[in-house]
Structure formats: structure tokens, C-alpha cells
Amino acid sequence: MEQIPDRAILANLASNAQAKQTPGIRGHANRQGATGLGTSNGNGNGNGNDGTISRFGWKAQNKSMLLFSGEAYNVEMDISNHLFQTERDETEACQYATTPNSITDLAAAALQEGLSSIEKFANFMRFLAAPVPSTDSPGGAASIASGKALFTEVGCALCHTPTLRPGPATVVALGGQEVNLFSDLLVHDMGEGLADGVAQRTATGREFRSAPLWGLGQRLFFLHDGRTSNLQEAVQQHASTGSEANAIVRKFNALADAQEQDLLNFLRSL
């Protein structure tokens, strides 16, 4: 995902314009970048430093795996690091560590020993194998094939783009091959029902990055807050006042029961 070029994300955003306009899918951009870098056209989730497109996090707020890792250590576990040097709460009586909790050890005898926790975690995430979808489970091959076709027909693929292609990478295995993540890496207004009230950059409390669906069959809970373990309910939660997905959910609900199950089987096969 780090190596997917901005031009690929922007080309996908511009594609199928009429198909997106009809159901009200706006493909909102969250660009906030440097002056003069073409950041005023609203195309993409702009990294505030250099104007390039961010893609990690619920709001697509982070540019790289390392930044995502550093933020997670800081925000989720309160572990300061060389990207977030100071404690979030600087109450003097609570300062038991006078330096960041985890930093690169420049005096280490070996590279592996010197890497900080966030660097190791970022590398771990980078080199995880992509999920391998099942061809026959659940429901059988015919059901999954039917569900795959319905995924596009209903309109799910307008935001959950099945495939994007990365550019060259320093590590050959990370570049040049198709990434079947089922996300456009852009943010969309999901309405009042899913709103979390958290604004990051120009993404509002109702806007979220299209969640990558690869590996969905291995997940126990769905949506940004894990509010349900029922996949059908997760689809229904996409519909609420102001949501860009309302028309798509209506199409899903109009399917025959067998077709609906096929689509759910396809999602579970990912």
C-alpha cells in the first residue's frame, strides 16, 4: 500500500464518474498539503508535509507504515518514540521516564538490536503476506463467483476498489504486483450512523477511509468501532442520514435472499 502511486489513486477516483454520481458517491478527498503542490483540487488525502496522498488509518491520516506505527504506539499504548518524543500528558508527577520510551539505539552492535519498537513493528506489517482468498468457502465456488459479480453490480466496488497496482519498491517483493485490498484509499461520508466525532486533518467526524476488505473472512468484528460481528448488519450500518452508501445499501436490500447470501459468501471468502 505504501508503494501505490498517487496517480493510481487519483485515476481511480476519476474513473466511473457517472456510475458514482448517480448513487451520490462523491469520493471525497482529504488533501491538506504544501502550497504549490497541486493540493487545492481536492484529489486525495494529502500528507500535510509534502502534499502527497496519505492512506493509513481510519481517516487515511498517515502517509507511511512507520508513521502509522509511531502514532499507534503513542495514542493506543501511550509509548513515546522518536516520532512522538513527548508524553501526551506532561503532568510532572506522572513523568516516570525522562526520555522517549523507545528510540533507535545508535550504539547497538547489530542493526536488528538497534531498531526501535516502531521500526520493527512497521517492518513486521510491511512483510506480512497478503490474505489469500478462498475459492470455495463459504458456500461453494459457484456462490462465491456469483457474489463477486454482485459486488460490482450492486456498486460496492465503486468505493471498495478490488485492485490497485503499486510502483517500484526498494524491496522487489513490495512493488509492481497487484494489491487486491478492496479499497480506494480515499475518505467518504458515512453519515450520522457511523460518525465517531473524530476529525483528522480535513476528514470530518463522519468521514472514513474505505476500509480494505482483504482478509475480511478472518475478522470477528466489523466497522471502525467493532460494533457488530454480523456481516449483514455491518452492511446495513453503512446506511444512515447523509451516507454516500445509502443507494448501494438499498440495492443490496433489493437482492433476492440467495443473491444476498452469495454476496456475503464472497465477502467472507476474502
N, C-alpha and C positions, 0 to 999 in steps of 0.2 A: 504493500500500500504506500510506503514511503516513496517508492520509485515511479508511481503513476504520474506522468507529466500533467501540469496544469492544463495544457492544451487538450489533453484527452478528456479531462473532467468538463472543461468548457464546451467542447464539441458535443459531448453527451447531453449537457444542459440545453444546448441549442437544438438538438435533434428532436424529431417528432413533435414539433411545436404545436401543430393543430390538435394532435391527439392529447396533449397535455392541457391545452387551453380549454377544450370542451368540458372536461370534468372539474376544471378550476385548479389544476396543479400548476403552481407558479414557479416552482424550482428556485425559491428564494436564495439569494447569496448573502453571505455574512462577511463580506470583504471589508477589512479595515487596515489599510496598508500605508506605505510611504508615499508621499506626494510625488506625482510624476511617473508612477509605475503602472498607470492604467487601472487604478483601483476605484475609479468613480463610476464605472459602468455596472456595478452590482454583480459581476460574473465571478462567483467563487467565494470561498471562505478565506478571507485574506489574513495572512500572518501579519501582525501589526508591525513587525520589524522590517521586512523586505517586500511586503505586498504579495507574496506567493500564497498559494491556497493551502489552508490547514485542513486536516482530515481526521484527527483522532479525538475521541471523547464524545460524550452525548451531544454536545453542541458543536462538534468539529472545531474545538477551540485550540488544539495543539497541532503543530506542524510535524513533529518527529516523534519517534518512539522514545527517544531519550527524554524529551520534554514531557511527554505523557507519563513516563516512568517517574520523573522527578516530581511532577505535580501529584501523582498518586501517593508516593511516599510521604509527601508533605501534608496533603489535605486529608487523605484517608487514614494514615497511620501516625501523623504528626512527627515524622522523621525528617529533620532538616538535612540538606545535602548541598552539593556545590552549585546547584541551580537555584535553590531556595535556602539561602545561608542563615537567615534569622528565624527565630521561633515565631510561630503565629501569635502566641500570647507571650509578650515580653514582661509580664509581671515579675519583678525582680526576685521575689520569694520563691518563684517557681522555676528559676533557671538553675537546673542541676548540671547542665552541660554548657560550657562556655564557648564551645566551637561547634560547628555543624556535626550532626550525628554520623554522617557517612560521606567521606570525600575520597578522591583518588590519593593513594599513598605513593608519592613520588620516590620514596626511599625503599620501596619493596624490591626484593631480589628478583622477582619474576613478574611479568606483566599480569598474569592471572591473579596474583596475590594483591597487586596494587589497584586493580579496578574497584571503583566504588560499587555500592549495592545497586544504585540506579543504572549504572552501565551494564552490570551483569544481568539485571532484570530486562533491560532493553534488548540485549543480545539474545537472551532466552526467548523473548517474544518474537524477535525477528526470525529466528531459526526454527520455530515451531512449524511442523508440516501442516500444509493446508488441509482442512477437513476433506475426506473422501466421501462423496455422496453414495448412498446405496442405490442399486439399480432395481431392487425387487422388494425392499422392505421400508415401510409397512405397506400392506395392501396388494403387493404384486407389481410386476413390471408394467402391465397394461394400465393400471390405475395411476401409477406414478407418471407415465408418459402422458396420460390424459390430463393430469393435474398440472404438468409442466406447460402444456398448451393453454390451459385455462388461466394460468398465472399471467400470461401475456394478454390473453383475450379480455380478461376482466380489467386489466390495467395496473396490476401490482408492479409490473416490470417498468412502468414509467418512472418510478422513484427507486425501486429496488433493482437497479440495472444489473442484469446477470453477470456481465463480464466487462472488465476494463483491462487494458494492457499496460504494464509498466515499461519504462525506458531502460537504458543500460544501467547496470549497477556495478560497484567495485567487486562485490561477490557475485559471480556469474549466476549462481542459483537463485538470486533475488531479482534478476532483471530479465526482461524480454519475453516472459511467458505469460499467458493469460491468467488473470486473477478473477476467479469466479466468486466474488464476495457478495453479490446481490445488493449493491448499494451504489448510489450516485455520488456519495461523499459530500452531499450538499444538505443544507438545512431546509426544513419545511414546517409550515404552521400546522400543528396537530390539534388546534382548538383548545377549548376550555377543559375538556375531559382529561387530557393528558398533561395539562400545564403543570409545571413544577415551580413556577415563580422565580426561577434562576435565570438571570441574564448574563451571558458571557460574550464580550465584545458586542456586536450588533445583533446577536441572536437573542430573541426575547424569551420570556418565561414560557411561551407556548411553542417555541421552535426547537426542533431536534434534527440532528443528522439522521438520514435514512439508515436505520440500523442494519449492518451487514447480516445477511441471513445464513451465510455459510456456517455449518456446524449447528444449525438450529435443532436438528434431531437429537443432539446431545444435551440440550438445555432443559432445566427443570422449571425455570420461572421466566416470564416474558415481560417485556416493556421496561422502560428505564428504571422503574422502582420495583420490579419483580412482583407486581400486584396480583398476578394470576399464573397458575400453572396449566391453564386450559387454553390451548392454541386458538380454538374457535373464539373464545372470549377475548383473546388478545386482538384478533382481527376486528371484532365488534368495537373494542375500545378506541380504534382509530377514528370512529365517527363521533363527532360532537360539534357543538356550535363553533363555526369558524374553521373547521378542519379541512385541509386540502384533500383529505381522503374520503370525504363523505360520499361522493358519487361512486367511488370504487367499492366502498363497502355496500352500497345499495346494489351494485351489480353482483357482488358476492352473494348477497342475501337472495337474489333472484335466481340463483342456480338451483337446479334440481338437487335433492338430497345426495344422490350418488355422485354428482359432479362436485358438490361441495366437499364431500369426503375425499374425492380424488385430489382436489387441490390441497387439502390438509395433509394427505398422504405424501404428496410431492414435497411440501414444506418439511415434513418430518423426515424425509429421505435425505435432506441436505446435510 
